[in-house]
């Protein structure tokens, strides 16, 4: 199987200052995809820009309500694909549209369907253009940004490299707009809480992400065994150089030597958490060293309001988050039984609070 690359281009990079689709950027990326194909890589593109293309067609300003955004994206999706079709056709390549939802990754059957479809497209020599199915996505269950989707797709297709193209050069030691002494961080062995703190802040008003979104997606990808690069879409040959590992191109995050299932990747990085469970030192040690389930006895406190099956953060007494999982209690019961030994639990209560099959360590 040929080595695979997933490249994600964000709205702020694929549109101009007026919010209009920047077709010259797509043309440039199409040419770079062709060069990677000549190098023996198969390439999947995760492309934002449907809403921007729809706004251009309708002559509208960006709406605030979700229903109108979804309608606008339906208008813009075909126009976005037309731009990619034209750009890739000009370099002798064929594109194919793939619209995905979170359900396609969380449900095993849908996951296999999505993987097999993308696999076949690549075998046929097609360049898949992936986007979230915004027109029908449920606001309660959506990716929210294409950075996270790109990390999921990277795992789905077994990518070697994921490139996140944005409007900055990568992650800096400080905000370069405020601190001229800030320097680009070129290589990271992993994403720590300290690194995530450097990435604080939101994206532009034309996009849904920001550096935090990209750093978390890079962490997600690295846990899938994928090297991740955050780089500036405006840099000449940025995609080709990122894949080739040219020095000075963005921030590169090394892959981790571990393998998580798609479901555990979803729990660990994709689904939004709704509460927090604080555990004692003994429980923390057992979870990390022995890979056991979290029992109510090891819980100090529970915060948040959630239903059974929700995703929660698991942290130590200092507040440091070291795991995530799906909890088997709702928030009211979880708070009530925190610290209870198994023999003291109500008769119909589950014996574990978070089962090890639903728990992901983030260390």
C-alpha positions in Angstrom: 0.0 0.0 0.0 1.3 3.5 -0.9 2.1 5.9 1.9 -0.9 8.2 2.6 -1.2 11.9 3.4 -4.2 13.8 4.8 -4.1 17.5 4.2 -6.7 19.9 5.8 -7.2 23.4 4.6 -9.2 25.7 6.8 -11.7 28.4 5.9 -9.4 31.3 6.9 -6.8 29.9 4.4 -9.1 29.0 1.6 -10.9 32.4 1.5 -9.7 35.9 0.9 -10.2 38.9 3.2 -13.7 39.4 1.8 -14.6 35.8 2.8 -14.8 34.8 -0.9 -13.4 31.4 -2.0 -9.7 31.8 -3.0 -9.5 29.6 -6.0 -5.8 30.3 -6.5 -5.1 28.6 -3.2 -7.0 25.5 -4.4 -5.1 25.6 -7.7 -1.8 25.7 -5.8 -2.7 22.9 -3.5 -4.0 20.8 -6.5 -0.6 21.1 -8.1 1.1 20.1 -4.9 -1.2 17.1 -4.6 -0.1 16.1 -8.1 3.6 16.3 -7.0 3.0 14.1 -4.0 1.2 11.6 -6.2 4.3 11.6 -8.4 6.4 10.9 -5.3 4.2 7.8 -4.6 1.8 9.2 -2.0 -2.0 8.8 -2.0 -3.6 12.0 -0.8 -6.9 12.8 1.0 -8.0 16.4 1.2 -10.2 17.6 4.1 -11.5 20.9 2.8 -13.4 23.7 4.5 -15.1 26.5 2.5 -18.6 25.3 1.7 -20.3 28.1 3.7 -18.0 30.7 2.2 -18.8 29.5 -1.3 -22.5 29.5 -0.5 -22.3 33.0 0.9 -20.6 34.2 -2.3 -23.3 32.6 -4.5 -26.1 34.0 -2.4 -24.6 37.4 -1.9 -25.1 37.1 1.8 -23.1 38.0 4.9 -22.2 35.1 7.3 -25.4 34.2 9.3 -25.5 33.5 13.0 -28.2 30.8 13.2 -27.3 27.2 12.5 -30.2 26.5 10.2 -29.2 29.2 7.7 -25.6 28.2 7.9 -26.6 24.6 7.0 -28.7 25.9 4.1 -25.8 28.1 2.9 -23.4 25.1 3.1 -25.7 23.1 0.9 -25.5 25.8 -1.7 -21.8 26.1 -1.4 -20.7 22.5 -1.2 -21.2 21.8 -5.0 -19.3 25.1 -5.8 -16.5 24.1 -3.5 -16.3 20.7 -5.2 -16.3 22.4 -8.6 -13.2 24.4 -7.6 -11.4 21.2 -6.5 -12.6 19.4 -9.6 -11.2 22.1 -11.9 -7.9 22.4 -10.0 -7.2 18.7 -10.0 -8.4 18.1 -13.5 -5.8 20.7 -14.6 -3.0 18.4 -13.3 -4.6 15.2 -14.6 -6.3 14.0 -11.4 -9.9 13.1 -10.6 -11.5 14.2 -7.3 -14.4 12.5 -5.4 -16.6 14.0 -2.7 -17.0 12.3 0.7 -19.3 13.9 3.2 -19.0 12.5 6.7 -20.6 12.8 10.1 -19.4 11.8 13.6 -21.6 8.8 13.5 -19.5 7.5 10.6 -16.6 7.1 13.1 -18.4 6.1 16.3 -20.6 3.4 14.8 -18.5 0.3 13.9 -20.6 -0.5 10.8 -20.5 3.0 9.5 -16.8 3.3 10.3 -16.1 0.2 8.1 -18.3 1.6 5.3 -16.4 4.9 5.4 -13.0 3.3 5.5 -13.8 0.9 2.6 -15.2 3.7 0.4 -12.1 5.9 0.9 -9.9 2.9 0.4 -11.5 2.1 -2.9 -11.4 5.7 -4.1 -7.6 5.8 -3.4 -7.2 2.5 -5.2 -8.9 4.0 -8.2 -6.5 6.8 -8.2 -9.1 9.4 -7.0 -8.3 12.3 -4.7 -11.1 12.2 -2.0 -12.3 15.7 -1.0 -13.7 15.2 2.5 -16.0 17.6 4.4 -18.5 17.4 7.3 -22.0 16.9 6.0 -23.0 20.3 7.4 -26.3 20.5 5.6 -27.8 17.7 7.7 -25.5 17.5 10.7 -27.2 17.5 14.1 -25.9 20.5 16.2 -25.6 18.1 19.2 -23.4 15.7 17.3 -21.0 17.3 14.9 -17.2 17.7 14.6 -17.4 21.5 15.0 -14.2 22.0 13.1 -12.4 20.1 10.3 -9.1 19.8 12.3 -10.7 17.1 14.4 -12.2 15.4 11.3 -8.8 15.4 9.6 -7.3 13.6 12.6 -10.1 11.0 12.5 -9.7 10.6 8.7 -5.9 10.1 9.2 -6.6 7.2 11.5 -9.3 5.9 9.2 -7.1 5.6 6.1 -3.8 4.8 8.0 -2.1 8.0 7.0 1.6 8.5 7.5 1.4 12.3 7.7 -1.4 14.8 8.5 -0.8 18.4 7.4 -3.0 21.1 8.9 -2.8 24.3 6.8 -3.7 27.5 8.4 -3.0 31.2 8.3 0.0 31.2 10.7 3.4 29.5 10.4 2.8 27.1 13.3 2.9 27.1 17.1 5.0 29.8 18.7 6.6 30.1 22.2 4.2 33.1 22.6 1.8 35.1 20.6 4.0 36.7 17.9 1.4 39.5 17.3 2.2 40.7 20.9 5.7 39.5 21.5 8.2 40.0 18.6 10.7 37.8 20.5 8.4 34.7 20.1 9.9 31.9 18.1 8.4 29.1 16.1 8.4 25.6 17.7 9.5 23.4 14.9 9.5 19.9 16.5 7.5 18.4 19.3 7.8 14.9 20.7 4.3 15.1 22.1 1.6 17.6 23.2 1.7 18.3 26.9 -0.7 20.5 28.9 2.0 23.2 28.8 2.0 23.0 25.0 -1.8 23.2 24.9 -1.6 26.3 27.1 0.6 28.0 24.5 -2.1 27.3 21.9 -4.9 29.1 23.7 -7.2 31.4 21.7 -9.7 31.1 18.9 -9.5 31.4 15.1 -10.7 34.1 12.8 -14.4 35.1 12.3 -14.3 33.2 9.0 -13.3 29.8 10.6 -14.4 27.6 13.4 -11.0 26.6 14.7 -7.9 28.2 16.0 -4.4 27.1 17.1 -5.8 25.2 20.1 -8.0 23.1 17.7 -5.0 22.3 15.6 -2.7 21.4 18.5 -5.4 19.1 19.8 -5.9 17.5 16.4 -2.1 17.0 16.1 -2.1 15.3 19.5 -5.0 13.1 18.4 -3.2 12.2 15.2 0.1 11.5 17.1 -1.8 9.0 19.3 -2.9 7.3 16.0 0.8 6.9 15.0 0.6 9.8 12.5 3.1 12.6 12.2 1.3 15.9 12.2 2.4 19.2 10.8 0.8 22.6 11.4 1.9 25.1 8.7 1.1 28.2 6.8 -1.0 27.7 3.7 0.5 30.7 2.0 4.0 29.3 2.1 5.3 28.2 -1.3 5.3 24.4 -1.6 4.1 24.1 1.9 2.3 20.7 1.4 5.1 19.0 -0.4 7.8 20.3 2.0 5.7 19.4 5.1 5.4 15.8 3.9 9.1 15.6 2.9 10.1 16.9 6.4 11.9 20.0 5.2 13.2 22.0 8.1 11.5 25.3 9.1 8.1 24.3 7.7 5.7 24.8 10.5 5.4 22.8 13.7 5.9 19.0 13.4 4.5 16.6 16.1 6.0 13.2 16.2 3.8 10.1 16.2 3.4 8.2 19.5 4.3 4.5 19.7 0.9 3.3 20.7 -2.2 2.1 18.8 -5.8 3.0 19.9 -9.0 1.8 18.3 -11.2 4.3 16.4 -13.7 4.1 19.3 -11.0 4.9 21.9 -9.7 7.7 19.8 -13.2 9.1 19.6 -13.6 8.9 23.4 -10.1 10.4 24.0 -10.1 13.2 21.6 -13.2 13.8 19.6 -16.3 13.8 21.8 -16.9 16.8 24.0 -16.7 16.2 27.8 -19.6 17.2 30.0 -18.1 16.8 33.5 -15.1 16.0 35.5 -14.3 13.1 37.9 -11.6 13.7 40.6 -9.8 10.5 41.8 -7.5 9.7 44.7 -3.9 8.8 44.3 -4.6 5.1 44.6 -7.2 5.1 41.9 -4.9 7.2 39.6 -2.0 4.7 40.0 -4.3 1.7 39.4 -5.8 3.3 36.2 -2.3 4.1 34.8 -0.3 1.1 35.9 -2.8 -1.7 35.9 -5.4 -0.6 33.2 -8.3 -1.3 35.5 -11.8 0.2 35.5 -12.6 3.2 37.7 -14.7 2.2 40.7 -16.7 4.7 42.8 -14.5 4.0 45.8 -11.6 5.8 44.2 -13.6 8.9 43.4 -13.2 12.0 45.5 -15.7 14.3 43.7 -17.8 14.7 40.5 -18.7 18.0 38.8 -20.9 18.9 35.9 -24.4 18.0 34.7 -24.6 15.0 32.4 -26.6 11.8 31.6 -25.4 8.2 31.8 -23.0 7.5 28.9 -21.6 11.0 28.7 -17.9 11.7 28.3 -16.0 13.0 31.3 -12.5 14.1 32.2 -10.7 12.1 34.8 -8.2 14.1 36.9 -6.1 13.9 40.0 -6.5 16.0 43.2 -4.4 18.7 41.7 -6.8 19.1 38.8 -4.4 17.6 36.2 -6.5 15.7 33.6 -4.9 12.3 32.7 -7.7 10.3 31.2 -11.2 10.6 29.6 -14.0 8.1 29.6 -17.7 7.4 29.2 -19.4 7.3 32.6 -22.0 4.7 33.6 -23.9 7.0 36.0 -25.7 10.3 35.5 -24.3 13.3 37.4 -26.7 13.1 40.3 -26.0 9.5 41.1 -22.3 9.8 40.4 -22.0 12.6 42.9 -24.0 10.6 45.4 -22.0 7.4 45.3 -18.5 9.0 45.0 -16.2 7.3 47.5 -18.6 4.3 48.0 -17.1 0.8 48.3 -18.7 -1.8 46.0 -20.6 -3.4 48.9 -22.2 -0.1 49.9 -23.5 0.8 46.4 -27.3 0.7 45.8 -28.5 -2.7 44.6 -29.2 -1.6 41.0 -26.1 0.6 40.6 -23.3 -0.4 38.2 -20.2 -1.7 40.0 -17.9 0.6 38.0 -18.1 4.2 37.3 -16.0 4.2 34.1 -15.2 0.8 32.5 -11.7 0.3 31.2 -13.1 -0.4 27.8 -14.6 3.1 27.8 -11.5 4.8 29.3 -8.5 6.4 27.5 -5.3 7.5 29.2 -3.9 10.8 27.8 -0.4 10.5 29.2 
